[in-house]
Each structure stands twice: as structure tokens, then as C-alpha cells.
Amino acid sequence: MSFLELLKIEFIKVKRGKMIPLIFIAPLLVVASGVSNLQNYFSPEYTNAWAAMFIQSALVYAYYLLPLSMIVVCVMIAGRETGNNGILKMLALPISRYSLSAAKFCLLLFYLFMEMVVFLVVFVITGLIATNSTGITEALPIMYLLKWCAGLFFTMLPSVATMWAITVLFEKPLLSVGLNLLLVIPGVLAANTPLWVLYPYCYSGYLVSCSLHDFTTKGVSAGFNLFPFLPCAILVFVLVLTVAVKQFGKKEMR
């Protein structure tokens, strides 16, 4: 069985699951609360309304709600195979367990991408309602929003890979969820230290914090430097994904 066929099977399983509605919850909550809080301060003369709304919505989302939703998706993807000994049935087929783990991680990335799309769509709709109701004539900065949403997606990759590795290593859902939660909570603290590049759970939040700094200092860049971030992020991503791929199904094969 080819990897593409394996991916097709994984996506067919998605249609039978209940994970699709899950990716709507966090964006709806954070955008609705963020925009509604700022809307009370808007006036027709307000400038940079879109940037203010985005930062207000994305800050808590990047640090907490997005990682938390991905933790739940990881557990649900893994649980679908462990339930009723489904993993044993899959491993009994002529399929490499490495390919199976990689396919499931690709499915996880699909959910991350879809949640970013939902976040962008919900934010644009809510923002248009807020600006029109308050008389703000500022144009929709679609390239600005696409740039930051893409940044959130790519900075989440090392964190998502780490979450998946923990989910694979700790078969019991309570253990994997608990450990991931413990790693998500101190993300804000880690982002305010020089060692933030070694803590993947804070990458997306740090990115939004930099955009907040740029916004409040009127264009003075906070400097989200690709070095040393990019080498560290790539190294973390490769290492934890390698662990996840190699350890997936290893216990059941014994």
C-alpha cells in the first residue's frame, strides 16, 4: 500500500469522526470575545482597527486555545486506533508502522491548517461586522492577515510534533493530555526568557507578542529573528517527529 493510499484511508476515517466541529470552537470563542471587547472602543476615526482586533484575538489563541485544541485532536487521532485494538488490526496489514505514524501526523497537520482557515474566515466576518457597525472605513488588510496566520501555522509545527510524540509515547490519554497541558501553561513565561527558542510550545505566542510590540511602538520592530529560531525549530521538529514515527506501534509489535 502506497503512502498516498494510506493518507486517503486516514481522511476517509475523518468523515466518520467528530473532530471537524472541534476546530470551530476555539476560533469562534477567541474571535467573538476579542472583537467584542474592542468594539466598544471603536469610533469612525479609529486607525489600525484590523491590527488591533487581530492581536487581541490571536494572543490568547496562540498561547493557549490553539495548542489545547491540537492536544485534543492528537488524543482523538491516537484513540481511534487504540480503541477496540484497532492498532493491532492496522499493524497486521502489509503497512509500515512508520508510514502509518507519518500519515496520522499529516492528518494532524491537516486539522491545524483547517483550524487556521476557520480562524481567518471567522475573524474576517466578525471584523467586517465590527468595522461596519462602528463606521470604520479602513480597508480589509488581507495580506497582513494571511501573513500572520501563515506565521501561526508554521510556528506551531514544532509544538504539534512534540504533542504527537508525547501522545505516542504515553498511551493513556490522561497522561498525554496532562503532560501536554503542563507544557502549554508556562508558555507565556518561557516566551519572556532568552531561552524561548528552546521551548516550542511558546513559538506561536511569541510571534503574536512580537506583533503586539510592533503595534504598540508604532512600527518599531521587536525583531522576530529567524536566527536562532529557525535552526532550533527545525531541530526540535525533526527530533520529536523521528521519535514519534519510530515509537508508534512499537509496543504492539512485540
Disulfide bonds with the S-S distance in Angstrom:
none
